[in-house]
Amino acid sequence: MADTNTIAVDVFPLLCGLVLAPFIIGVVNRTKAFFAGRNGQPLLQLYFDIFKLLRKGAVFSRSTTWVFRLAPAVSLASTVSALAIFSLSPEGAALSFPGDIVLAVYMLALARFATVLSALDTGSSFEGMGASREVMLAPFAEAAFFILILAAAVASRSMSAATMFAAAIPLPVRILMFVSLFIVLLVENCRVPADDPNTHLELTMIHEVMVLDNSGPDLGMIFYAASLKLWLFASLAVCCIMPAGLTGGIIGEMALRVAGIICVCILVGVVESVMARFRFDKVRRMLVFASVLSSLALLIAVGVSA
Amino acid sequence: MDFFLAGVVILVFAGLLSFFPSVGARARGRIAFAGNLCALILCGGPAVSQLLHPAPVSLMAATSIPGLNFSLRLDCLSAIFLVCLLMISCLSSLYGISYFGGQGSSSAPWFWFNVLVASMAMVLVSANAFLFLFFWEAMALSSFFLVLHDSGKKDVREAAWIYAVSSHFGLVCIISLFFLLSLPGGDMEFASFANSAHSRVIAAAVFLLSLAGFGAKAGFIPFHVWLPRAHPAAPSPVSALMSGVMIKLGIYGILRVLVILGGFEPWWGLVILSLGITSGIIGVVFAFSQHDIKKLLAYHSIENIGIIMLGSGLGVLGICCGVPAVSALAFAGALLHVFNHSVFKSLLFMCAGAVIKATGTHNVDEMGGLMKKMPVTGACFLTGASAISGLPVLNGFVSEFLIFLAALHGLSAGGTGGKELVYGSVATVVALSLIGALALGCFAKACGIMFLGEGRTECCNGAKDPCVAMLLPMMVLSGICFLVGIGGVFAVRLLANPVLELVEGLDARQAEISLLQASYSLGLVGICALAFLVLVIGGLAARTLLLRGRKVLPSVTWDCGYSESTARMQYSGSSFARPTLEFFCLLLGTHRKGPEISPPFPATSSFSTHTPDFLEDSLFRHVVNALSRCSEFICRIEKGSVHLQILLVVVALFVILAWSMLYG
């Protein structure tokens, strides 16, 4: 019986993520609306959107092949796999083994590969442009992310995400990791100042322009995957600064975590409201800055653990 | 060993048959393939049994020539390379039957092909330095003639020439390293090399010479210059064999020398590691900037050799710092990457060959939309591209995962392992993640521009999939990519013995435990891969169910209201790569040729970019020029006037006299 219980505890954060992810997009949008002096869309708007899209038909470009049709499912499935590894419960995660972080990062890379290929499959030059930009930012975002995970691995002497963030990591390392992760979050989730998801000019977008040709259930899957990705990064950011085991049970722990995630989303909304989008080379510089912060965290972690 | 030798002899005979004028062009290919198939069965059997139950077999026959014994030894390390060799040679000869088709009549590619395979097999089992050098040279020459297949073209002749020069540069280094190794024992057997003690200086010199000598074959930076030239020049099955297997023999040489030398020093590991990082990153950045598909793949070979070197360097560091887990996992990753790279690189070269045959161009920017016309080739290329980018579910991920795991072990060993290990591990992880992301971009470009979208020029119009004999090897290799990607556990089990051979001197029990732990992780990776596939299929099924009975319209791609878009307006390979490459512009030095856009209505204009190899232009050109000036000078003296010659004789006599007076 205890076994079933542990499994339930380990799977609970993943289920929370799968259910609540579209909600936090609403939080970001409401924060932005508040700053603009509007009422804004309902908090549950993305659920309505996804539901609406799932009930629609679809339009496929004649230029596209099976790659375009496969891509949304691949990117959703790989985001879910990454989320299974990064949805941390106090004792473990839905999927946890030594080296699981590598699999999670590469699963996110697989999602990226699928999206980029589906963009190129349409033959549209706008989508090619978005794909090219995505590929330009990826190496830097991935390096910054990997280095900060490495810092956690060194500080906690562990090789699995579940034990990594639960361990006693020194506070300066945690703060540096949080800042760096927040920058990576902004870039990876196509938020201002890296990308503007709400603009109407295809020329200036990265992620939105890559999915211009998707419609119907496919677009629903893409929206859902994007919200899962935001949830993944936000919950990791929360894990960076919030020590585990503040409350006794998993329910309390998750409630705190969700509150933290909502705070991170409000922060994202604030950043989006007070900043303008950067020029693309400046985005790259921002990511290099994030890598420097991660490296600093790593240096401190190496110094402390040696 | 008897079976092994029989296999090699059959291989050479099958090649010799292609010289008989009465045998038709296609029949030659079939005979050569049959030879390779026999070799696969006869030589592959002993190799696989080595991997399962390690018991080195050797054969020794003394000859009357001093130092030369016909001594062969097949151990686990040779076996893993042999398996790659025989698998790829068999598949690429099957591919070659239709690829060469009737062209085989003019020259004898099949003879050289089989000689190349046979000499590589013999290199792997030679246990005598002279024997090794003989087969090494046979390998270099036969591959030289294969590169020279289209000798009518100037590029091809130039490429073959550069290849010959660089492989002989390597040969000089290898000869001198064997000379140094033979100093204490005076005999040319590998066994006695290993048994005699070498001083620190000699060992360091041997190590550096092995890097230069075998590096010239493996093609890591700075010895890579021949690779991006030879591969576009060589026929595709030959590129597949050369890039898939032959360059790995350089790695084999380095590992063999390390095994012979035994005692390592930490700086060796750091040297190998930094060479790996340099060639990994520079290789992938240059690959990204290429338009020629085969050149792009050649630069990726440099990158992957870099990853293998990363693993080996970390392994050496692990041995020096006494952390068996790091070294076992890193060597396992490196060896598995040797196998994996031989699978997906040959696959990619075969696909590229099929595309080049179908379109008649090497330039990716002229292709496009080939997925609709060549569906099987396209699917295979996509599989290979995902595998080489190290994406999960495919085999490239498994080997990179092992190297990552080794680095994580190195980090969690912390201070106990020594500073070098921590630095090495950090560098490995950062470099691997950077290389992975850049490779992903590069193959998104290759796949996307070649196979997706719409055809950019009319050369794509008539393209279609090649015949079954060419498709079959590609499909088999794609299947292996998936199998190893999901069943990584079993691959690690097979690798345990060669790895334990490499980490000799460390706590073998500890190494085995870490391999077992890794196979636990890999088992879960495999399960996760299967679950991922189920999720994908579930997603697709859900969409199909949802769309049933609803309107699904075919339409044009969303053109933002501009209805006159043409295929030429699509993003091209160079435009796709440009934002990423701008960051590396200092390294790349790309030449751009194009007009300034000035008038409001620009007239016809053209734009092109070209990225030359920086080392070839800035380093080797100068070195070669200096060398040729030197030799011209010597020529002048040698053929100069009688007075000069007499003066030289007098000077020489005087020097000898002075020498004998001082030391005599």
Interface residues (C-beta under 8 A of the other chain):
Chain A: L54 R55 K56 G57 A58 V59 F60 S61 R62 S63 T64 T65 W66 V67 R69 L70 P72 A73 V74 L76 A77 S78 V80 S81 A84 L95 F97 P98 G99 D100 V102 L103 V105 Y106 M107 A109 L110 R112 F113 V116 L117 A119 L120 D121 T122 G123 S124 S125 F126 E127 G128 M129 A131 S132 R133 V135 M136 A138 P139 E142 A143 F146 I147 L150 A153 V154 R157 S158 M159 E202 L212 D213 G216 P217 D218 M221 F280 D281 R284 L298 V302 S305 A306
Chain B: G368 G369 M371 K372 G378 L382 S386 S389 G390 L391 P392 V393 F397 E400 F401 F404 L405 L408 H409 L411 S412 G414 G415 V422 V426 V429 V430 S433 L434 G436 A437 L438 L440 G441 A444 K445 C447 G448 I449 L452 G453 E454 Q517 A518 Y520 S521 L524 V525 C528 A531 F532 L535 V536 I537 G538 G539 L540 A542 R543 L546 L547 R550 K551 V552 L553 P554 S555 V556 T557 W558 D559 C560 S565 A567 M569 Q570 Y571 S575 F576 A577 R578 P579 T580 E582 F583
